[in-house]
């Protein structure tokens, strides 16, 4: 089965190059990569055009007019040829087994929900400078545990790899994962299901909510159930400064509640636009 891996990016070509290098080492080979750029950076376009990897690359982009990540994701869905879609953020580096884990765990009418290790500054810098490779941490996770702890990394346990779709994995995940919530940095779903809800809602004015809890409630509303892919589809998040987004999150959450009250499961401002 062809898989479409969709990676949103915004002004971080350095991380995108690291992502491509990591994707080039995937154990599952039958996938395409779609870069969902919420910008129109000439250097990104130049790099993608010249890049030579073991996978096909497509590039969606539009002018930078503020936060329009949802629009970039929808444009990338329209470009996708895969029957199954995997989404992860442009500041995250996948283990070599990342795509394979999503493939082994995928089920009809199910959305797979994963997480990431939030690295600290030192290890993030080493990865960005290519002094360290994500697969080195993947192969030596327990050896790096103390370094990650000292570097003030968060959610370190999410770097532990368990072989997916085994009886042991299913047993352990029932114990370790009681909250199977969708987060935008790491999830996957059948394309037909995301089309049923018209993709991502572009009416949200800023990040948060639109690419995780909003898409989650609408998928759940059509019968798509959450399933965990933690400890199997693993990512390392590169640390970077973050703005205070609590107020934006509050406003977006209030808007989502209004949409829920109106039963707006098929969003009006998504892949298809309402004629109203």
N, C-alpha and C positions, 0 to 999 in steps of 0.2 A: 504493500500500500504506500502511495506517495503521501508524505507528511509535509505540511507547510509550517515552517517555523517563522513566526512574525516577531521582529525585534524593533521596538520603538527607539528612536534616538533623537537627541537634541544637543548640538554643539559639543560632541564628545567623540571625535574621530579616533582618538587614542584608544578608548575603550572598545569602539567598534572593531578596530583591528585585532584586539585581543580576543574578542568574541568570535570573529571569523577563524582565527587560529585554533580556538578551542572546538568550534563546530567541525573543523576539518579533521579532528581526531575522534569523531563520534563512532561508536561501535555499530550503530544503526546508520545505514548509508542512504536509504531511499528517501531523501527529503530535499526540499528547496528552502531557500532563505529569502524572506521579504523584509527589507529595511523600511520601516515606517518612520520617515523623517518629518518631524514637525518644524520644518525649516527648508531652506533651499541653498545649502552650503556647496559652493563650487568644489571645494577640496574633497568633500564626501562623495560627490558625483564622480570626480576624477578617480578617486581610489576604487570605488565600486566598479567602474568601467574597466580598470586595469587589473582588478583582482583575479587571480587564478586559483580556484579551489576545487575540491571534489564535489561540489554541489552547485546548483544553479542559483544565481542571485538576481532578485528583482528589486526595484527601488521605487517606492512611492515618496513623493515630496510635494510640498506646497510652500508658499511664501510665509515667512514668520510674521504672524499677526496676533501675537499672544498665544495663550494655551489652546492648542487645537489637536491635542494628542488623539482624542476620540476620532476626529476626522481622518487623521493619518492612519489609525488602525482600521477604520472602515474602508479607506482606499486600498489598504493592503489586503484586506479580505477579498475585495473585488478582483485583485490581481492574482489571488491564490488559485492554484490548480489542485491542491491536495484535498482529500476527503476528510482529513483530520487536521486541526489547527492547534499549534502550541504557541503560547505567548510567554515571553519573559523580557524583563527590562534591559535597557541598553547600558546599564551600569553593573550588570551581573555576568559572571563567567560560569559556564556550565561544565560539570564533570563530563568525562568521555561517555558515560552511560546515561546521560540526561535524556536524549531523545528515545533511546531504547526503553528506558523505564516508563516514559509516557505511553509508548506503544504497547508494552506488555500489560499495563494496567488499564488501558482504555476499554470502555464498555459503552454500548448504545445507551442513550438517554442518561448519560453520566458526565459530569464535569470533574476533572481531576484537579485537586487543590494541593499545591506545594508551598514551600517556604524557601528561605535562603539564610545563609550565615552572613551576618553583618560584620565584616572585618573592620579592624581598627586602622589607624593612619599608617603605621609602619609596614604592615603586610600589604596594604593597598598600594603603597608607593612602590614596593618591590615588584609587585605584579605589573603595575603600569610601566615601570622602567625595564621590564622583562629580565629582571634579576631572579625572578621566581616564576614558575608556571603553575597554572591551576591544577594540572595533572600531577605535579609533584606533591601538592597538598592532598589531592585525592588519594594517591597511592600511600601516603604516609600520614594519614589523618591523625592518628594517635600521637605520633611524634611531634606534630604541629600543635597539638592541643594546648600545651603550656605556653607556646608563643602567642597563640590566639588569645589566651586568657590574659597574658601580660599586656597584650596590645589592646585590651578592653573591647575585644570582639563580643558581639551579642548573638544569642541563639546558636552557639557553637555546636550543640547537639544535632542541628540540622545538616551538618556535614557528614554525619555517620551514614555510611552506605549499607543498606540491606538489600539482598537480591529480591527484586519485585516478583510478584505473582507466585511466590512459593507459599506453602502452608505455614512455614515459620514466619514469613513476612506478614501474612494475614493475621496470624495470632498476635504478633508483637504490635502491629498497628492498632489493634483493638484496645491494647493496654496503654500505648503511648500517645494515641491521638484521639482525644475526646471532642476536640473542636475542629471540625472539618469545614473551615470557612475559606471562601475564595479570596485570594489576594492577587492584585494585578501583576505582581512581579513573577508569577510562576503558576500558570494554569493551562489546561488544554480541554478541548471539546470538539465534538463532531461539527463540521461546517454547517450541515443541514440544521442543526439545533440553533446555532447562533444566527442563522438567516431567519429562522422562525420568529425571533424577537427583534429583527431588523438591526442587528449589530449593536455597536456602542452608541449611546445617546449623546449627540453633539451639542445639546442645549445647555449642558452644565458650563458655567463660566470659567471654571478653573479645575485643577487636578484634584484628586481624591474623589471617592464615591463613583464617578462615572466609569472607571475601569476596574472596579472590584465589587463593592456591595450593591451597586445598581444593576450591574450585569448579572450578579448572583441571584437577586430576588426575581428578576425576570426569567432567568433560566429555570429556577425552581418553580415558578408559576406555571410553566408549560410541562412540568413533570420531570425535568432534568435534575437528578439528584447529585449531591456532593459526594465525592469519594477522595480519600487521601492518596497522595503520592509522595508524602514526606518520607525521608530516609531512603529514597530511591532516586527521584528526579532532583538531584542536588545542584545548588548554585552558590557561588561566593559573591557577595555584594561588595563592590569597591566603595570605600568610605568617601564622603564628600560633604561640604557644608550644606546645611538645610535651613531654609527659611521657616519661620513659625507659620504653620498652615492650619492652626486650630480654628480660627475664625472662618476661613474659607471652607473648611470641612463642615463646620456647623451650618453654614448657609446652604451648602450643597446637600447636606443631609435633610434639611428642611424641605428643599425642593424635591428631593427623592420621595419624601413622605407624601407630598401633594400628588406626585405621579402615581404612587401606590393607591392613594385614595380614589384616584380617577381610573384605576385599573389599566394604566398605560403600559401594558406588557410589551406590545409591539410599539417601540418608541416612534414618535412622530418625526424626529430629526436624527435619522440614522442612515443606514446604507441607502434606503429609499426615502425620499422626502414627501411629507404630506402635501397634497395639493391645496390644503386650506391655508 
